[in-house]
Each structure stands twice: as C-alpha cells, then as structure tokens.
C-alpha cells in the first residue's frame, strides 16, 4: 500500500534487506508488532513495504523529524527486534535516512 504524501520537508528511512530461510521463527509476529508500535510513535507519518519472491525487501518509513527517527531507533522493543533481525531473519540489511525536499504524486 502506498503512503500518502506529506508536507515537505519530511524524512524517509529506507530499510533494504535480504531475508534468511528462517521465516517460521516469529518473523511475521514481530513484523506485525513493529507496525503496531511504530504507528504510536510521535512524528511517524506512514510506511510502505514490499518483498520479492527472492527475499529482497524494501520498507520506507516516513517521519516528521530526525529526532523522531532517533527516538524510534532507541525504542527498547524496536532495538530488541532489530538485534533479532540481524541475528536470525536477515542475511543483509541496509538503512538509509534522507530528507525529502520534494515529492510528486500521480493517480489515475
């Protein structure tokens, strides 16, 4: 699902990952919990996510400020799940943070 556009400037956190084969070890439950939890965070604007059959996934979360991003990064439950992701669910992952100065939208 595509997120709506937001008043600029705002921030985008792009999380790119390649999954391991250990899918049954609580990943879906943890992902659902993180979506519930992030929606409660001050400064959170929205999220978009997609994963291909090859295991490559991209999740983009949108934020009002860098301070809000850092607060989410330091959230204790999020920190625990991030560590589990690195040790169990992800073969590779990269996080990029960028400031969005412009965005364009087309809807047919």
Buried (B, 14 or more C-beta within 10 A) or exposed (E): EEBEBBEEEBBBBBBBBBBBEEEEEBBEEBBEBBEEBBEEBEBBBBBBBEEEEEBEBBBBBBBBBEEBBEBBEEBEEBEEBBEBBEEEBBEEBEEEBEEBEEEEEEEE
